[in-house]
Amino acid sequence: MWIHIVIFMVILGAFLAGKLGRLPPWAGNAEGQKLFILVALAGNIIGMLLTLQSSGGTVYSSGYRMEKEETGAYEKKFMVSVDGQESGSLYVQVPEKETEETGEKPETKKELSEEQQRGKELQDMIVQYNQKKNDPKYYYLPEEWNGKHLEWQQPKDTTGNLISGMGLIAAAALVIAKKREEETVQIRRREQMLMDYPGLIMKFTLLVQAGLTARKAFQKIAFDYGKREEGQKRAAYEEIRMTCFEMDSGISESEAYRRFGERCGQVKYKTLSTLLIQNLQKGSRYLSDLLEKEAVEAWEERKRKARVLGEAAATKLLLPMILMLLVIMAVIMLPACLSFYSG
């Protein structure tokens, strides 16, 4: 039972640490913490119920009797104590095993250890004791043996403890898996935003050079993106729409650009937001030139990224190409070998 109490304390500690914000980074967000608590708590409650229902651990100091079942023999394990000293475990079969008397003497007699010899003597004593009782309904375990007091104890059932431990491990594994899933989503989001940046900055530059203000250019990009909203969502354009919504709701333009850069979290987008904020504060006349330079650098970076991805794809295709080569060689060589040996 103490294992269940410890697990309850661990769950309580995790709950309090989550409220205080003291959990480690792998613990994930509030949803992951809630998932950990629910799974661990459910597993511990189920394990505790099984532990409470188990009959193991009871000590029988005045002998014990077991009911004989009509379906056949069954076996139980007991811990035996002789005069208060533990003598080991003993498997008792109800009823006892029947031995066939063949009259043949064993060729060799194995030497038994002291513990094995004591167990054999106990088994023989139990058999003799039940032969004297001759009870057709019950099978007995005696309370004395050669003047020594016997205590019988059924081993505790550890299934409940095992389920509680597995529930705790499963809860931790789910939290880690969810955290990795979130990290994978964030990595894909960052890669998608980096791939979209050259086209976005080029379109923004063309709109600014056409005479639109930065705010109008953002609204134009958001409007064009909204018309194809039924397609796959793009994180960068979603952030631009969010920026337009913020400016329409009354947030200052510079603050909206600053939030845009922070939400994107990429150096390129932070550079763009810095340029826009500086344009508002200092009224730079060279905004279009700076944006054009930034667009050229973004396209060069996009080309380098494409080359790296192409090389990685070629490396991944190497193994399938080798397998296809082996298949083709087998198709060519097998008929030739068969015709050679058949001829």
N, C-alpha and C positions, 0 to 999 in steps of 0.2 A: 504493500500500500504506500510505502514511503516514496516509491518511484513516481506514483501518480501525484503525490503532494509536491515533489520536486518539479515535475513538469508543469503543474499549475503555477508554481512560483515563477518558472521561466516565462510562461505566457503572460503572467501579471507584470513581470519585469519588462517584457517586450512592449506591452501596452503602455506602461508608464513612460518608458524611454521614448516611444513614438510620440506621446503627448508632449514631452519635454524637448523633442528634437535631438535626442542623443543617440539615435541608431546609426550604425555604420553605413557607408555608401551602398553596400550590396543589398541592404534591406529594402531599397526601392522607395516608392512613394506611398501615400496613405492607402491606396488601393491594395498594394502588395502587402502592407502591414496588416490590413484587415483580412486578407486572404490567409496569411500565416496564422493569425489568431484563430480564425474559424476552423481551419483544417486541423491544427494542433489541438484545439479544444474538443472538437468532435472525436478525434482519435483517442484522446485521453479519457473522455467520458465513456466511450465504448469499452476501452480497456479496463477502466475501473469497475464497470458493471460486471464484466467477465471475471475479474478478480474477486468481487464480492460474492458471486454465485459459485465460485469454485470451492470444493470441500477439502482441498489439500491443506496440510499444515496441522491437522488435528492430531494430538497425541493421545494414544489409548494405553493407559497404564494398568487397566484391569482386564486385559484381553480384548479380543475383537472377533466378531463373527460376520461372515459375508454370506449373502443368500446365493444359493446355487440356482443357476438359470437353466431353463429347459432347453434353450437354444444350443447349449453346448458349453465348453470350457472357456473361461476368460482368465486373463492374467492381470495382476495388480502389483505395483511396486511399493515396498515399504522400507522405511529406515528403521533399523533395529538398534535398540540400546539395551545393554546388559548391565544391570546394577548402576544405571545412570551414565555408563560410558558407551559412546557411540561405537557400534561394531560394523557399520557399513550398511549397504543396501541389499535387499533380498526381493527377488521376484517370486510371487506366490501364485500358483495356478489353481483355479477353482473349477472342478475338483482336481486333485493331484493327477499328474500324468500316470497313465498305466504303463507298466513295464512288462515286456514279454520275457518270460523265463525260457531261455533256449537251452540252458544246461551247459553251455559252452563257457569256458573260462577265458577271460581276456588274455591275449598273448602278452601284452605289456601293460603295465599299470603306471600311469603317469603320476609323477609326484606333484601333489597339490601344495600351494602356498598356505600359510597359516590362515589367511583370510578366506581362501577358497575352502579349506578344511572346515572352518567354523561355519561357513554358509552351508556346506553339505550336511554337517551335523544338525543345523537348524532345520533344514529341509526334511531330513529323516525324522527328527523329533516332531515336526508338524504333522507329517504323515501318520506317525504312530498315535499321536494325540487324537487325530480325527478318526482313526480306526477304532479307538476306544469309545469315542463319542457316538459314532455310527448314527449320525443325524442325517436323514435324507434331504432335509431342506436347507441346512446351513453348514458352512465351513468355518472352523474356529482357528484362531490364533491364540496360543496359550499365554498366560501371564507369568509363568515360572518355567525355568529350565535348569535342571540339576541344582535346585535350591537357589537359583539366581533369578532376580526379578527382571522381567522383560517389558520393554515399552515399545509400542509400534506407532509409527508416524507415517502418514501418507505424504509424499513430496508435494510441495506447492505447485500449482499449475501456473506456469509463467506465460501463458498465452496472452493474458490481459496486459502484462508488462511489455510483452513483445509488440502488441498492437499499439500501445501508447507510444513506445519508442519509434515504431515505424511511422505513426502519425506525425510525430515531431520532425522526423527526417523528411517525410514527404512534404510537410509544410515549408521547411527550409528550402527544399529542392524546387518547389513551386515558385517561391519568392525569387530565387536565383534565376530560374528559367524566365520568369516574367521580366526581371531586370535586364537579362540579356536580350529578350525580345524588344524591349523598349530601346536598348542601345542600338540594336540592328535597325529599328525604324529611324532613329536619329541619324545613323550613318547614311542610310538611303536618302533621307531628307537633305543632308548636307551635300551629298553627291549630286542630287537632282538640282539643288540651288546653284551649285557651281557650274553645272552644265547649262543652266538657263541664263546665267549671268551675261555671257557675251551678247546673246540676242536681245536681252532686256536692255542692257546699257546702250547698245547700238540704236534700238528703237527710241529710247529716251533721248539720246543725243540728236537724232534726226528731228524729233519733235521740238526740242529746244532751239535747234538751228533754224527750224521753220518759223520761229517767233512765239511759240507758246512758253508760258511760265512753267516753272517746275511743278507747281500745283496742278496746272491744267494738263501738263504732260502725264502726271500720275493718274489723273482722272481719265484721260484718254486711254491709257494702257489698261486701267481697271475696267473701263467700259468695253473695250475690245475683248478682254479676257472673259467678261461676263456673258458675252454673246455665245461663247463656246463652253459654257459652264457644264453642259451635259457630258463633256469628255472628262479625261483624267485630271484631277486637281493637281496644280503645280504650286509648291509651297511659296516660291518667290512672289508669284502673282497674287496669291492669297494674302501675303503680307502687304502688298501694295494696296489691295482693296481695303484691308484693315486700316492702313494709314489714311486713305481717303475718308473712311467712315469716321475716324477720329477728328480729322480736320473739319468735317461737316458738323460734328457734334459740339464744336466749340473749342477744341484743343488747339493751341497755337501751332503754326506751321513748323517752327523750329523744333518744338517738343515732339511733334508727330514724326519728324524725320529722325530725331534721336531715338525714339522708341522703335522705329523701323529698323535701324541698325542693330539695336540690342536684341530684338526678337529674331532677326536673321542669324545673328551670331557668327557670321563669316567676315573675314577681313575685307573682302571685296565690297560687301554691302555696307560695312561700317565706313569704308573710304567714301562710298557714294553719299552716305548720309552726312559725313563731315563736309564734303564739297557743297552739298545743298545748304547746310547750316551756315557755312562761311559765306555763301552767296547772299543769304538773307542778312547776315550781320554786316558784311563789308561791301556788299554790292559789287562783287567782282565782275569786271567786264570780260574776263577771259574764261567764263564758265563753259562755253561751248568748246573752246580749245582744250580745256582740261578734260571734259567729258570725252572728246574725240580721242585724246591720248589714252584715256582709261579704256575706251572701247577697243583700240588697237592692241593694247597689252592683254586685254581679256581674250581676244580672238587668238593671239599667239599662245596664250596659256591653254586655250581650248584645243589648239592643234597639238601641243605637246601631250596633253591628256589623252587625246585620241590615239596618238602613236603608242603611248604606254598601254592603253587598253587593247590595241591591236596586237601588240607583242604578247600580252598576257593571253589573249584568245588563241594565238598561234601555238603557244606553249601548251594550253589545255587540249588543243586538237591533236597534239603529237601522239598521245596514247591511242585514241581511236584510229588514227591513220596506221599505226603499227599493227593493231588488231585486224584491220581490213586487209593489210598486206599479207598477214599470216593466213587469213581465210582464202585470199586469191591464190596464194601458193599451194594451199591444200587442195583447192579445186583443180588446179593444173596438174599437180604431181600425183594425186590419188588415182585418176584414170590411167596415167602412164604406168604407175607401179602395178596396178591390177592387170593391165594388158601384158606387161612384161612377165609377171609370174604365171599368168594363165597360159601364155604361149610356151 
